[in-house]
Amino acid sequence: MLPSLSNCDLRSFPDSLPTTNLSVLRIVRFGYNNSNNFLPRWLYSRGSSDLSISGIEGPIDHISWRKLCNLQLLYLSNNDISGEIDDLVEALSGCGNASLEALQLAGIVSETHFLSLAKLERFHVS
């Protein structure tokens, strides 16, 4: 069974879980929670992450996007994340699947952006 913390009404993500070994987790789902804080540090080493509709707020620069490069799946749709799309596209270089729908991103996505995204198979943005 896949680990899922969806719909748990989590208000915040713990930054560290010292008594828990999370290294074996491949997929972590946080969707449909009301967290409005930064992403926990332990999340960056996971292979997949679904953060859709989690209530994440703030500018792109407050999240360590470069650390998210290793995630195969990154779903950040429907969060209140704002900023320039250029800042985010570079961080997606290692992602195979990314969903950035309904974010408050500015800028233009051009063919040049996709040159560094060799692993990207699906890219959802609106």
C-alpha positions, 0 to 999 in steps of 0.5 A: 500500500502506498503511504498517504497522508491525504485528507488528514487535515494536517496544518503543518509538516514536521521538519524532522521526524527523528524516530522515524526512518523514511528512507524507504518511502518512494511515494508520499502523498500530502494532497488535500491538507491545509498546510501553509508552511514550508516543505519539510527537509526530509521530503527532498530525498523522496522519489515521488511527492504529491503535494496537490491542493495542500495549501502551500503558500508563498513565493517560489524562492522560499522553497528549495526548488533545486532540492526537488530536482530528484523527484520523479513526480512533483504535483504542486497544482492548486497551491498559492505559490507565486513567482516567475516560472523561469525560477521553477522550470530549472528545478524540474530538470530531474522530474519525469512528471510535473503538474503546476496547474492553477499556480500564481506564476508569471512569465512565458514558457518557451522552447528554450525552457524545455532544453534542460528537461530531458527527463520530463515526460509530462508537464501540466501548467495553466 
